[in-house]
Amino acid sequence: MQKSPVIDPARAAQDIIYQLNIRKPSEIKVELIAEVRGATVVESALTASEGRLVRRGKRGKITVPSGETNVGRKRFSIGHE
């Protein structure tokens, strides 16, 4: 079994900030970051969680509750997944 390369999380975050030309926190678009990292964000009914990530190879699907009205909660769930 081949080991995954070790990734420095701080460096990965800086690379995304640079790539998306983010200069201030209000410019952070979690859906766009997910897309750049290979994940699609969808809203659907969830019962036992606030978010879910399903991966297939290098792609992923992040699901957040369709009934969630708290934008901050939804952003957190996307970022967490």
Secondary structure as GFF3:
##gff-version 3
##sequence-region A 1 81
A	DSSP	alpha_helix	9	19	.	.	.	ID=ss1
A	DSSP	three_ten_helix	25	27	.	.	.	ID=ss2
A	DSSP	alpha_helix	30	36	.	.	.	ID=ss3
A	DSSP	beta_strand	39	44	.	.	.	ID=ss4
A	DSSP	beta_strand	52	56	.	.	.	ID=ss5
A	DSSP	beta_strand	59	65	.	.	.	ID=ss6
A	DSSP	alpha_helix	71	80	.	.	.	ID=ss7
###
